[in-house]
Amino acid sequence: MWWRCIILIWLIGVINFTILDSVDAYSDESPTMNNVDIQHKSLEEVLIFELRPKIMDVLRKEYASNFLIDRQHILPLRKSNSYPQHEFILEGRVTTNSYSDIVQITFKANFDGYKVSGFHVVNHSLN
């Protein structure tokens, strides 16, 4: 009688292994571009994090110390598959007590990393 339990357990294990072996870990239908987009987004977040001190210096000159920045993203100046770009624009929304601005900060690569080469307000609105 005990051998029937062992055979039953072995049979269940073989069936489960056969079913799991036929399941693919990655779907063939998922586009590879999705992986590239995820990689670019991750690199963008790291770049924004690394440039944070320079971004804050520029914004402190314009807005003093009473502001918040959010919705930051990178706009490449030239269409290219290489990342990071030699020159790009960081766009974000700066909010103060009475208004919010959409600002763009232009960065250019040099020997010491990235240098701020321009700042301008794209859109100004009252809160």
Buried (B, 14 or more C-beta within 10 A) or exposed (E): EEEEEEEEEEEEEEEEEEEEEEEEEEEEEEEEEEEEEEEBEEEBEEBBEEBEEBBEEBBEEEBEEEBEBEEBEBEBEEEEEEBBBBBBBBBBBBBEEEEBBBBBBBBBEEEEEBEBEEBEEEEEEEE
